[in-house]
Amino acid sequence: MASDQSNPPPEPTKQQQAGKAPASTTTAAATKTPVTQPPPTTTQPAAASPAPASPAPASPAPASPASGGINLPGHQLQQPSGIVPAGPDDVHEEDEFELTDGYETASAGSTSVTSSVYAHTIENGRRYQHFKNGRYPIPNDDTELMREDMKHVMMMELCDGQLFYAPIGEHPQKILDIGTGTGIWAIEVGDRFPNARVRGIDISPVQPVWVPPNVDFLVDDCEGNEWLDKDCDLVHFRFTAAILKNVSKVLRYTYESLKPGGWVELQEFSADVLCDDSTMPNDDPVKYTYDLCQEAFTKFGMNITISTELESYLRDAGFVNIQCIVKKVPIGPWARDKTLRVIGMYQKLAVQDILPALSGRPMAALGMTPLEAEVTVAHARKALEDMTVHRYFHYYFWFAQKPK
Ligand SMILES: C[S@@+](CC[C@H](N)C(=O)[O-])C[C@H]1O[C@@H](n2cnc3c(N)ncnc32)[C@H](O)[C@@H]1O
């Protein structure tokens, strides 16, 4: 049964204690910015959508499968090559998946918060954000926040330490992170660009208090227009577009918030479980679970495979110079390439840890009983251990520019 509960701000985490000053988190009402005119429409050369997963390679591809690429006029689309699975003769170090105690940033900065946005709902032992009627159907408790921070580490491995791909230069002044979550990306960007003002925006007040002085957080629904800014160099989204109800509207607001020549970047995975080499059976429990979730999130008005279609959304919002990098991320440590094995391990943990959350609100939305949902995710959890099944996700890194 659901119950409402007002919680105090979360205890400072290890990350917050690392010599940073307290952040000023605020609600949107405190920094209201009027909405200006809608963006001008621009003509953009037609470009192909990202191609589907390539078929299984007949002979082994290079072991380090970053991305290949093709260039189209006004649009760069990089396609990944196949992931080479590890063979019986591949020798792995014993401690290659040893995880560190936690994640710390190098920041040394500062800043406070209001209280009504701290209301939460507890359901089946999990805490959900309550602001705006709890529209996000995934918990915001410590378990989920730790999972998000782990995904950040995975993304850093996947992108070779690069926080974004958009070519914003070395002297950005204003950066926004929409759906900032724990704020880990915003904090790292704040450290990297101490002269820029970095603002993280999230519907859920789960950001740390101790952050660099140039970083702050705004608790707001990005589908409303109170967070709008002006003259930003970069507006960044990561794992957020897929859980918005009206991506077109949010991209229009993004366009308005950017300076001419400024960039938007969306780093999103597609929740489609893929396999190139026929090792995944048609009734694979992991795929089945994710397929169910696609259906469930549709009921919440969200599209968790929208990453494949973002080009048309960007173009319609007025963006030009649309580019995309696509990467394959193994689910589990089954790749031959060592970095991909580590990434695969993180991805497997991220899937494993989201399963209990998926058996909650999403499966309930499909009319499944708690027992049916439990059994479904139990099968998926067991199947995840089978490394002879070469599952992967596609990750899309879209970046595009507001015309100069
Ligand atoms: C999957 S998490 C990603 C967190 C972060 N971007 C990262 O990569 O570490 C999605 C975040 O979007 C936030 N969110 C969902 N709907 C939102 C909305 N309408 N406005 C603002 N934030 C939203 C959630 O509270 C959650 O923190």
The ligand as an SDF file (V2000), in Angstrom:
LIG
                    3D

 27 29  0  0  0  0  0  0  0  0999 V2000
   17.7780    7.5580  -15.5620 C   0  0  0  0  0  0  0  0  0  0  0  0
   17.9940    8.9620  -14.5570 S   0  0  0  0  0  0  0  0  0  0  0  0
   19.4400    9.7170  -15.3040 C   0  0  0  0  0  0  0  0  0  0  0  0
   20.2340   10.5490  -14.3590 C   0  0  0  0  0  0  0  0  0  0  0  0
   21.4490   11.2830  -14.9370 C   0  0  0  0  0  0  0  0  0  0  0  0
   21.1290   11.9890  -16.1730 N   0  0  0  0  0  0  0  0  0  0  0  0
   22.6080   10.3840  -15.1650 C   0  0  0  0  0  0  0  0  0  0  0  0
   22.8400    9.9520  -16.2890 O   0  0  0  0  0  0  0  0  0  0  0  0
   23.3090   10.0610  -14.1870 O   0  0  0  0  0  0  0  0  0  0  0  0
   16.6930    9.9940  -15.1560 C   0  0  0  0  0  0  0  0  0  0  0  0
   16.5140   11.2190  -14.2800 C   0  0  0  0  0  0  0  0  0  0  0  0
   15.5520   12.0640  -14.9340 O   0  0  0  0  0  0  0  0  0  0  0  0
   14.7330   12.6250  -13.9120 C   0  0  0  0  0  0  0  0  0  0  0  0
   13.4680   13.0480  -14.5340 N   0  0  0  0  0  0  0  0  0  0  0  0
   12.4640   12.2540  -14.9720 C   0  0  0  0  0  0  0  0  0  0  0  0
   11.4680   12.9960  -15.4940 N   0  0  0  0  0  0  0  0  0  0  0  0
   11.8630   14.2890  -15.3710 C   0  0  0  0  0  0  0  0  0  0  0  0
   11.2570   15.5320  -15.7010 C   0  0  0  0  0  0  0  0  0  0  0  0
   10.0430   15.5540  -16.2800 N   0  0  0  0  0  0  0  0  0  0  0  0
   11.9310   16.6680  -15.4340 N   0  0  0  0  0  0  0  0  0  0  0  0
   13.1430   16.6360  -14.8350 C   0  0  0  0  0  0  0  0  0  0  0  0
   13.7680   15.4840  -14.4860 N   0  0  0  0  0  0  0  0  0  0  0  0
   13.1390   14.3300  -14.7610 C   0  0  0  0  0  0  0  0  0  0  0  0
   14.5800   11.5200  -12.8820 C   0  0  0  0  0  0  0  0  0  0  0  0
   14.1930   12.0290  -11.6110 O   0  0  0  0  0  0  0  0  0  0  0  0
   15.9780   10.9020  -12.9080 C   0  0  0  0  0  0  0  0  0  0  0  0
   16.8080   11.5030  -11.9310 O   0  0  0  0  0  0  0  0  0  0  0  0
  1  2  1  0
  2  3  1  0
  2 10  1  0
  3  4  1  0
  4  5  1  0
  5  6  1  0
  5  7  1  0
  7  8  2  0
  7  9  1  0
 10 11  1  0
 11 12  1  0
 11 26  1  0
 12 13  1  0
 13 14  1  0
 13 24  1  0
 14 15  1  0
 14 23  1  0
 15 16  2  0
 16 17  1  0
 17 18  1  0
 17 23  2  0
 18 19  1  0
 18 20  2  0
 20 21  1  0
 21 22  2  0
 22 23  1  0
 24 25  1  0
 24 26  1  0
 26 27  1  0
M  CHG  2   2   1   9  -1
M  END
$$$$
